[in-house]
Amino acid sequence: MLKYVMVGTMVLLTLTGCGEENATMNTNTTNNTSEQVSGSSGIVAGSLEPTLQLETTESGAATFLYRIQNQTERVQSIHFPSSQKYDYTLSNEQGDVIKTYSATKSFLKEEENVTLKQAESLEYSIIVDELTPGSYTLEVWLATDGEVQFKQSIDFTID
């Protein structure tokens, strides 16, 4: 009887070890696929893709388009703990933060869940004004309470 228990235990341990190896291999394969395809315009399993574009610069002001697009095969939900949807910092060419969006604003404690269907996107037009000639870096992110905030940054120059 003891012999059967030992053989059974060995079989279970062997099968458990094989299962872990396969799970690790599948995870790595999935990650490699996401990295290779993330730059394409098709739907990528498991990613919400942030982009930040400079639209215009004129008269000491710059307009940007910050977009989060659902590149997954499922409906995604984004939780906002307040009425603030995004935040940003503006840094000069020395790296000093000269402006933070949320520092001069007040937001209501209105929780909101936004759902994005496949290929849908959230878009925010951001205007940064009162800029003197020089080089700047704008870093934008979603004001969510989750770990992933979809940060994007862009360097630009005001003439």
Contacts in CASP RR format, 6 or more apart in sequence:
PFRMAT RR
TARGET T0000
AUTHOR 0000-0000-0000
METHOD contacts of the structure
MODEL  1
MLKYVMVGTMVLLTLTGCGEENATMNTNTTNNTSEQVSGSSGIVAGSLEP
TLQLETTESGAATFLYRIQNQTERVQSIHFPSSQKYDYTLSNEQGDVIKT
YSATKSFLKEEENVTLKQAESLEYSIIVDELTPGSYTLEVWLATDGEVQF
KQSIDFTID
30 45 0 8 1.000
33 45 0 8 1.000
34 44 0 8 1.000
34 45 0 8 1.000
34 46 0 8 1.000
34 47 0 8 1.000
37 44 0 8 1.000
38 44 0 8 1.000
38 47 0 8 1.000
38 49 0 8 1.000
38 71 0 8 1.000
42 71 0 8 1.000
43 71 0 8 1.000
43 72 0 8 1.000
43 73 0 8 1.000
43 118 0 8 1.000
43 119 0 8 1.000
44 71 0 8 1.000
44 72 0 8 1.000
45 72 0 8 1.000
45 73 0 8 1.000
46 71 0 8 1.000
46 72 0 8 1.000
46 73 0 8 1.000
46 74 0 8 1.000
47 71 0 8 1.000
47 72 0 8 1.000
48 68 0 8 1.000
48 69 0 8 1.000
48 70 0 8 1.000
48 71 0 8 1.000
48 72 0 8 1.000
48 76 0 8 1.000
48 78 0 8 1.000
48 116 0 8 1.000
48 148 0 8 1.000
48 150 0 8 1.000
49 68 0 8 1.000
49 69 0 8 1.000
49 71 0 8 1.000
50 66 0 8 1.000
50 67 0 8 1.000
50 68 0 8 1.000
50 142 0 8 1.000
50 150 0 8 1.000
50 151 0 8 1.000
50 152 0 8 1.000
51 65 0 8 1.000
51 66 0 8 1.000
51 67 0 8 1.000
51 69 0 8 1.000
51 152 0 8 1.000
52 64 0 8 1.000
52 65 0 8 1.000
52 66 0 8 1.000
52 67 0 8 1.000
52 138 0 8 1.000
52 140 0 8 1.000
52 152 0 8 1.000
52 153 0 8 1.000
52 154 0 8 1.000
53 64 0 8 1.000
53 65 0 8 1.000
53 67 0 8 1.000
53 154 0 8 1.000
54 62 0 8 1.000
54 63 0 8 1.000
54 64 0 8 1.000
54 154 0 8 1.000
54 156 0 8 1.000
55 63 0 8 1.000
55 64 0 8 1.000
55 65 0 8 1.000
55 125 0 8 1.000
56 62 0 8 1.000
56 63 0 8 1.000
57 63 0 8 1.000
57 156 0 8 1.000
57 157 0 8 1.000
57 158 0 8 1.000
57 159 0 8 1.000
60 129 0 8 1.000
60 130 0 8 1.000
60 131 0 8 1.000
60 132 0 8 1.000
60 133 0 8 1.000
60 158 0 8 1.000
61 127 0 8 1.000
61 128 0 8 1.000
61 129 0 8 1.000
61 130 0 8 1.000
61 131 0 8 1.000
62 127 0 8 1.000
62 128 0 8 1.000
62 129 0 8 1.000
62 131 0 8 1.000
62 136 0 8 1.000
62 138 0 8 1.000
62 156 0 8 1.000
62 158 0 8 1.000
63 125 0 8 1.000
63 126 0 8 1.000
63 127 0 8 1.000
63 128 0 8 1.000
64 125 0 8 1.000
64 126 0 8 1.000
64 127 0 8 1.000
64 128 0 8 1.000
64 138 0 8 1.000
64 140 0 8 1.000
64 154 0 8 1.000
65 123 0 8 1.000
65 124 0 8 1.000
65 125 0 8 1.000
65 126 0 8 1.000
66 86 0 8 1.000
66 123 0 8 1.000
66 124 0 8 1.000
66 126 0 8 1.000
66 140 0 8 1.000
66 152 0 8 1.000
67 121 0 8 1.000
67 122 0 8 1.000
67 123 0 8 1.000
67 124 0 8 1.000
68 78 0 8 1.000
68 116 0 8 1.000
68 121 0 8 1.000
68 122 0 8 1.000
68 142 0 8 1.000
68 150 0 8 1.000
69 116 0 8 1.000
69 119 0 8 1.000
69 120 0 8 1.000
69 121 0 8 1.000
70 76 0 8 1.000
70 116 0 8 1.000
70 117 0 8 1.000
70 118 0 8 1.000
70 119 0 8 1.000
70 120 0 8 1.000
70 121 0 8 1.000
71 119 0 8 1.000
72 118 0 8 1.000
73 118 0 8 1.000
74 118 0 8 1.000
75 115 0 8 1.000
75 116 0 8 1.000
75 117 0 8 1.000
75 118 0 8 1.000
76 115 0 8 1.000
76 116 0 8 1.000
77 113 0 8 1.000
77 114 0 8 1.000
77 115 0 8 1.000
77 116 0 8 1.000
78 113 0 8 1.000
78 114 0 8 1.000
78 115 0 8 1.000
78 116 0 8 1.000
78 122 0 8 1.000
78 142 0 8 1.000
78 144 0 8 1.000
79 111 0 8 1.000
79 112 0 8 1.000
79 113 0 8 1.000
79 144 0 8 1.000
79 145 0 8 1.000
79 146 0 8 1.000
80 111 0 8 1.000
80 112 0 8 1.000
80 113 0 8 1.000
80 114 0 8 1.000
80 142 0 8 1.000
80 143 0 8 1.000
80 144 0 8 1.000
80 145 0 8 1.000
81 109 0 8 1.000
81 111 0 8 1.000
81 143 0 8 1.000
81 144 0 8 1.000
81 145 0 8 1.000
82 107 0 8 1.000
82 108 0 8 1.000
82 109 0 8 1.000
82 110 0 8 1.000
82 111 0 8 1.000
82 143 0 8 1.000
83 107 0 8 1.000
83 108 0 8 1.000
83 109 0 8 1.000
83 110 0 8 1.000
83 112 0 8 1.000
84 102 0 8 1.000
84 105 0 8 1.000
84 107 0 8 1.000
84 143 0 8 1.000
85 122 0 8 1.000
85 124 0 8 1.000
85 142 0 8 1.000
85 143 0 8 1.000
86 101 0 8 1.000
86 124 0 8 1.000
86 126 0 8 1.000
86 140 0 8 1.000
86 141 0 8 1.000
86 142 0 8 1.000
86 143 0 8 1.000
87 100 0 8 1.000
87 101 0 8 1.000
87 102 0 8 1.000
87 140 0 8 1.000
87 141 0 8 1.000
87 143 0 8 1.000
88 100 0 8 1.000
88 101 0 8 1.000
88 126 0 8 1.000
88 128 0 8 1.000
88 138 0 8 1.000
88 139 0 8 1.000
88 140 0 8 1.000
88 141 0 8 1.000
89 97 0 8 1.000
89 99 0 8 1.000
89 100 0 8 1.000
89 101 0 8 1.000
89 138 0 8 1.000
89 139 0 8 1.000
90 97 0 8 1.000
90 98 0 8 1.000
90 99 0 8 1.000
90 100 0 8 1.000
90 128 0 8 1.000
90 136 0 8 1.000
90 137 0 8 1.000
90 138 0 8 1.000
91 97 0 8 1.000
91 98 0 8 1.000
91 136 0 8 1.000
91 137 0 8 1.000
91 138 0 8 1.000
91 139 0 8 1.000
92 98 0 8 1.000
92 134 0 8 1.000
92 135 0 8 1.000
92 136 0 8 1.000
93 134 0 8 1.000
93 135 0 8 1.000
93 136 0 8 1.000
95 137 0 8 1.000
99 128 0 8 1.000
102 143 0 8 1.000
114 122 0 8 1.000
116 122 0 8 1.000
126 138 0 8 1.000
126 140 0 8 1.000
128 136 0 8 1.000
128 138 0 8 1.000
131 158 0 8 1.000
132 158 0 8 1.000
133 158 0 8 1.000
133 159 0 8 1.000
134 157 0 8 1.000
134 158 0 8 1.000
134 159 0 8 1.000
135 155 0 8 1.000
135 156 0 8 1.000
135 157 0 8 1.000
136 155 0 8 1.000
136 156 0 8 1.000
136 157 0 8 1.000
136 158 0 8 1.000
137 153 0 8 1.000
137 154 0 8 1.000
137 155 0 8 1.000
137 156 0 8 1.000
138 153 0 8 1.000
138 154 0 8 1.000
138 156 0 8 1.000
139 151 0 8 1.000
139 152 0 8 1.000
139 153 0 8 1.000
140 151 0 8 1.000
140 152 0 8 1.000
140 153 0 8 1.000
141 149 0 8 1.000
141 150 0 8 1.000
141 151 0 8 1.000
141 152 0 8 1.000
142 149 0 8 1.000
142 150 0 8 1.000
143 149 0 8 1.000
END
